[in-house]
Amino acid sequence: MFNQEKIAELQAKKEKWQAKIDAQTQKRPERQDEFKTDAGINIKTTYTPIELADLDYNKDLGLPGEYPFARGVQPNMYRGRLWTMRQYAGFGTAEETNKRFRYLLEQGQTGLSIAFDLPTQIGYDSDHSLAQGEVGKVGVAIDSLLDMETLFEKIPLDKVSTSMTINSPAAILLAMYIAMGEKQGISPDKLEGTIQNDILKEYVARGTYIFPVGTSMRLITDIFAYCAKNVPRWNTISISGYHIREAGSTAAQEIAFTLADGIAYVKAAIDAGLDVDEFAPRLSFFFNAHLNFFEEVAKFRAARRLWAKIMKERFGAKNSRSQMLRFHTQTAGCTLTAQQPDVNVMRVAFQALSAVLGGTQSLHTNSKDEALALPSEQAVLIALRTQQVIGYEIGVADTVDPLGGSYFIEDLTNKIEQKAKEYIEKIDELGGAPEALAFMQREIQQSAYQYQQDIESSKKVVIGVNKFLKTEELPQGLLKVDPAVGERQVAKLKNLKTERDNAKVETALKEIRKAAASTENLVPYFIEAVKHYTTLGEICGVLREVFGEYEQAPIF
């Protein structure tokens, strides 16, 4: 892109300049920091066209909305419409979470995102012995279609898009959503939203798995196939780097392991007989916005370009939408501190800004009190207003990819992409993501250990933790989930089982058992079952009998 003779002249000039700077630094040492990104990429004093001497604009960047999508998946990006402001919410009962949803929509939120409690995430009803003490604590308890109906009371499904953070039992929760839509008079082809449905990262980094890898992959491809024909506007998976990063990975590992999981899902769907351009346009991704600002912007750009190449070159995808990496972003929960929680407002704002400058399609901003409790209503409002200030007041959404062409950003984008490619090649050598789970876990563990060591040695500064400490009063106004929520939910479930048609429930469960033992698509059977108010735990219980359960091997 640059004249090579001019590059050579600039190189000679820069070398003299750098020698002068180095001499001055030795005489007046100020900061003794080692200037590196969190992924270990060295940061130079300054950047010039020298670092981009081999850049081919059309091949490496292109225009927004065009292959390889480094500059964004839409030609007009936020000039057309802002990203979806989708605050993650859920606690206690469906009634309580419904109130929070409606409050957020009244305050200008433009999409819903459901947090489920742990029993729901691992396929147990609220009356199960293993659910005691966990019902409604880290999300909303959903045992049946009745809870889903309550959760969306007075919220028309044709007016909002909904994201559901659920993985192992994802097909069952999606079935409830489809059945609820039909009860509202909304056909499946009108429903919009995303289901996380990403089980590989659960094995690697999070832990809310139920079934063995093979049967879990079958459930995922069943969703792909069913939605391609019946729920075409639904994003059938959100391939999630967020939890990989929260577990301690670097930025390069986050996109490498996430895209490697994506490759595995695409291969599984093709092996199940689906055409790549039939399902790939509805794949979506979910990334973390961490603290190293410019590295995060570059990470999002690198991920888009790398995925476009993978889909085009490895899988032969011809539809441009199949090549697009569309993603949701959440600010980094692991960076929030219990000390001086007001400082978290600034952390979240800068992380959110990096996601917008990186071209996200939707965004959740964490609340300042999340290191202490589930977010209060006041803290949630500040988090939402943070997005609204970025979108409406500061001008960063007025042009597409405003940092594109920065010598530093483009060099960083190239280097992160190269690091990620090297990891993907290693995972390919191991046989793909399902076979490389232990490798990815070890890499994340090592990165997490190093990151924590850097904090404890004060090599990495965390305000309020290892620098600028202060005596603090106990925080006030934190949200507390009523301890009786479990009792109320169990009583509700008991009444449901008394009032429903249990003969139809038994028939539906027999049909699921039969289909699970075959190769039939299970989604239609789940939809039929939940319509009769068969519970999540009852369906997962049958699947546990047929499929068995996954046992985590120890990683050292």
HELIX and SHEET records of a PDB file:
HELIX    1   1 GLN A    4  LYS A   27  1                                  24    
HELIX    2   2 PRO A   49  LEU A   52  5                                   4    
HELIX    3   3 TYR A   57  LEU A   61  3                                   5    
HELIX    4   4 MET A   77  ARG A   79  5                                   3    
HELIX    5   5 ALA A   94  GLU A  106  1                                  13    
HELIX    6   6 LEU A  118  GLN A  121  1                                   4    
HELIX    7   7 SER A  129  ALA A  131  5                                   3    
HELIX    8   8 LEU A  145  LEU A  151  1                                   7    
HELIX    9   9 ALA A  170  LYS A  183  1                                  14    
HELIX   10  10 PRO A  188  LYS A  190  5                                   3    
HELIX   11  11 LEU A  200  LYS A  201  1                                   2    
HELIX   12  12 GLU A  202  ARG A  206  3                                   5    
HELIX   13  13 VAL A  213  ASN A  230  1                                  18    
HELIX   14  14 TYR A  242  GLU A  246  1                                   5    
HELIX   15  15 ALA A  251  ASP A  271  1                                  21    
HELIX   16  16 VAL A  276  PHE A  279  1                                   4    
HELIX   17  17 ALA A  280  ARG A  282  5                                   3    
HELIX   18  18 PHE A  293  LYS A  309  1                                  17    
HELIX   19  19 ILE A  310  ARG A  314  3                                   5    
HELIX   20  20 SER A  320  GLN A  323  1                                   4    
HELIX   21  21 GLY A  333  THR A  335  5                                   3    
HELIX   22  22 VAL A  343  LEU A  357  1                                  15    
HELIX   23  23 GLU A  377  TYR A  392  1                                  16    
HELIX   24  24 TYR A  407  GLU A  429  1                                  23    
HELIX   25  25 ALA A  433  GLU A  435  5                                   3    
HELIX   26  26 LEU A  437  GLU A  456  1                                  20    
HELIX   27  27 VAL A  485  GLU A  499  1                                  15    
HELIX   28  28 ASN A  502  ALA A  516  1                                  15    
HELIX   29  29 VAL A  523  LYS A  531  1                                   9    
HELIX   30  30 LEU A  536  PHE A  547  1                                  12    
SHEET    1   A 9 TRP A 234  ASN A 235  0                                        
SHEET    2   A 9 GLY A 193  ILE A 195  1                                        
SHEET    3   A 9 THR A 162  THR A 165  1                                        
SHEET    4   A 9 GLY A 111  ALA A 115  1                                        
SHEET    5   A 9 THR A  84  ALA A  89  1                                        
SHEET    6   A 9 SER A 362  HIS A 364  1                                        
SHEET    7   A 9 PHE A 327  THR A 331  1                                        
SHEET    8   A 9 LEU A 283  ALA A 289  1                                        
SHEET    9   A 9 ILE A 237  SER A 240  1                                        
END                                                                             
